[in-house]
Amino acid sequence: MRNRWWLPALLAVATSAAACAPVDDESASGIQNCRKDSLSTLYPGIITVGTDQPAYPPWYIGDDPTNGEGFESALAFAVAGNLGYTPDEVRWVRVPFNGALEPGPKTFDASLSQFSITDQRRASVDFSSPYFDVTQVVVTTDTSPAARVRSVGDLEKTQLGVQVGTTSHTAAIEIAGDVPVEVYNTNADAKVALSNGEIDALVADLPTAYTVAGELRGGRIVGQLPTDTEDVEQFGIVLDKDSPLTRCVSSAVDGLRSDGTLGRLERQWLSDAGSVRILR
């Protein structure tokens, strides 16, 4: 396995913060039970992490989750380190987006593919504590009719495309009017459709949208869809329903937020996304 020179420093931050934090007896017991030797994973001493294929920037770089580059790849290794796993004890598998959310036994212990936490999905899977607040964004090209969009109402006249089963799909349906939303297996497929003129625009989360726009000839961000400030969309790590790992993975995410690791990873991998005007 390749030498990931940058991972020990990242994992040291996660583990040292947990070790130095003052805890009561109950918390100390919880930390002990959340160490590698006490966890019921698919393979003893190994944590198996799932993600979609292709794995898109800036969440994963080079469609290679094992390299630790990209927000979710780096986060997965940091969570694993918090639980006592070394980088070489992290095993990756590819799981289609919808497949990871289906009921039944999983081929992974935890999965990161920009899964938004919803009550409907909670009926089939567990989620960790949230690790990222989401906004949905419309992407188009300079030559598309959608380049002239100035409001949500204008989008009712455009042909939108999305990745199937995502909250982007749900958001697109809500604004699409009478024009059916075109559905694709991946954001990469939707990007090709936009490039070919099969759709006028696509909807994706903000960081992904910036990457897609940068890869398209004449790509541009149209704007951000309005959000309900009282019901913020958030990403969480997916686990099997009633998984014995859920509490520990959530504890690891919470610890990475408290010690500043989540913030540093956002600045490192997602800072280029910036802010986008809101369509009204």
N, C-alpha and C positions, 0 to 999 in steps of 0.2 A: 504494500500500500504506500502511496506517495507520502513524502515528508511534508506535513503541514506545519511549517515553522511558526505560523502566526497563531495557531490554536492554543498552545500551552498558556500564552499570556492571557487570552480571552477566558479560558477555563479557570485560570488562577484567580481572576477577578471574581468569578461567580462563587468559587469554593471558599476563598478567603473571606468574602463578605459574609457568607453563611456561618463560617467558623467563628468569626469575631463578634457576631451579633449577640447581645444578651438574650437569654431565653429562660423561661420557667421550666419546671419539671415536665409539664405536659408537652410543651413545645419541643423540649430536648428529646423526649420519647418519639415525637412525630418525625423529627429530623433523622433519628436513628432508623426508624422504620422506612424512611424514604431513601436509604442508601442502597447501592447496587445489590448487595448480597441479600437484601430483604424484599426485593421487588420481583413480582411474578410476571416476567416478560416471556415472549414466545420462545426465546433461546436463553438459557441461563448465562448470566454475565454479559449479555449483548442486548442493546436496545435497538429495535428495528423501526426505522422512520420511513414513512411513505410520502410520496409526492407525485404529482401528475407528470405526464410526458406529452409535449415538451414542457419543461419547467422554465418559465418565462422570466427575463430580467424585469425589474431589479431584484426580484425575490430570489432568483438563482441565476448564476452567470455561466454562459456556455452550455446550458442544458446539462450541467454536471453538478448534482447536489452534493457529491462527495468532496468537492474542493473547498467548501466552507465560504465561498464567495457569493454575495447576495444576502439580503436581509434574512430570509427564512432559513437558508442553509446555515448561516452564522448563528441564528437563534437556536436552531436544532442542536448544534454542537454545544452551545452555551447551556441549554437546558440539560443535555446529557451530562455535561461536566458538573453541573450543580447536583446531579443525582449520583455522581461518583464514577461515571463512565469516561474512559479515555477516548480520544478520537478514533482509535483503531477498534473500539468496542461499539461503534455506531454503524449499523448495517442499514443500507438504503434499498427500498423497493419502489417500483413504479406502480401506481394505482390510478385508474381513471377517476376524474373528479367526482362524477356521480357514483361510481362504484364504492368510493371511500365512505359515502354517506348512506349507503344501503344498509338495512338491518342485517344482522348475522355476524358470524365470526370474521375477524379481519386478518389480513396477511401482514399487518403492521402493529406495533405497539402504540404509535402516535403518528399523526400525519399532518403536514403543513402544506396547504395549497390555496392560501387565501380563502379559507372557509369562513363565511360570515355566520355568526351565531344567531340562530332563529329558533323560536319555540317549536316550529314544525320539525326541524332537523333534530332537536333534542329528543323527540320521540323515538329516534332510531340510533342515535349516537350520543356520546358524552363530548363536552367541550371543556377545555381548560379555561382558566381565567383569560380574559381578552388581552391581546398583545399589540393591537393596532386599531385605531379609529379610522373608519373608511368613508370616503366620499366617491360618488359615481360621476364619471366624466364622459362627455361625448367627443369622439375623435372623427375627423374627416380629412379631406384633401382640398387643395386650393381649387381644383377643377370640379368638385362635387357641388350639387345644388345646396347641400347642407352648409357650405362655407358661408352662405348668406343668412344663416339662422341667427336670430338675436334674442329669441325668447323660447320658453317651453312650448308655447302655442305653435311656433313655427315648426317644431319637431313633429307635430301631428301630420305634416305633409311629406315627411321624409321616410325613406326606407331604412330602418335600423337593423343592425345585426348584432348578435351577442353569442357568448359561449353558453351552451345549454346548461340548465340547472343552477345557474349562478344567481346571486342577488342583482347583478347587472341585468339579467334576463327579466327579473321581476320589475325592476325600475323602468326598463324599456317598454314593457307592456303597459305600465301605468301612464306613459306619456305618448304612446304610439297612435292614439286616435283610431281611425278606421283602417290604417295601413298595417297589415300583419308584420310581425317581427320575424326576421330570418334568423334561424338558429343553427349554430355550428358546434362541432365537437370541441374545438379549442379556440382560444383567441387568435392563434396563428392562422387558423382557417378563416376566421372573420376578417383578419387583416388582408389576406389574399383576395377575399371577395370585395373588400373596399377598394383595393388597388385595381381590381379588374372592372370596377363600376357596377358590380352586381348589387351592392347596397350603397346608400348615400353616406352613412356614418355608422360607427359602432360605439357601444357603451362598455366601459371597463372601469375598474378602480383607478384612482388618480395616478399612483406610481406606474402601473402597467400602461395606462393611457399615454403617459409621457414617452415611454419606451416605444410603443407602437407608432406614435406620431413621428418620432425621430427616425424610424426605419422606413417610413413611407415617403415616396417622392411627393413633395409638396404637402406633407402631413401637417396638421394643425389641430390644436385643442379648441373646440367650439365653446365649451363652458361646462360648469359644474351643475349637476342637478340639485335642486333645493333639497335640504334635509330637515327632518324633524329634530330640533335641538333637544327634545325630551326623550328621544328614542334613537340614540346614535348607533349606527351600524358598526360592528366591531368584528375583527378576526379572532378566532380561537383555534387551538390545536385540537384535532379530532381524535377521539379514542373510542374503543368499543363501548357499547352501552353497558353502564354499571361496571366499568373497568376498575380493578383495584389500583390502577396506576393514576387515575384521574386526580385524586387529591394531591399526590406527590408532584405530578407535572404542573398542576396549578400553583402549588407552593413554589416550585422552581421559577415559573414565570413571574410570580409576585416578587420573589427575591431579586430577579434580574431587573424588575422595574424599580424596586427600592434602592438598589445599589447603583443605579444609573446606566446599567448595561443596555437596556432597551433604548434609552435616549441616545446613547452613543451609536448603536447600530442604525437607528433611524437617520442620524446625521451622516453616517458613513455611506449608507446605501440608498436612502430615500430623499436626501436633501435637494436633489435636482428637481424634484416634482414641484416644489414651490407652492404658490397659491394660484387659484384660477377663479375668474369671475363667475358669479352664480347667475344662472339663467332664471329669469322670473316669468 
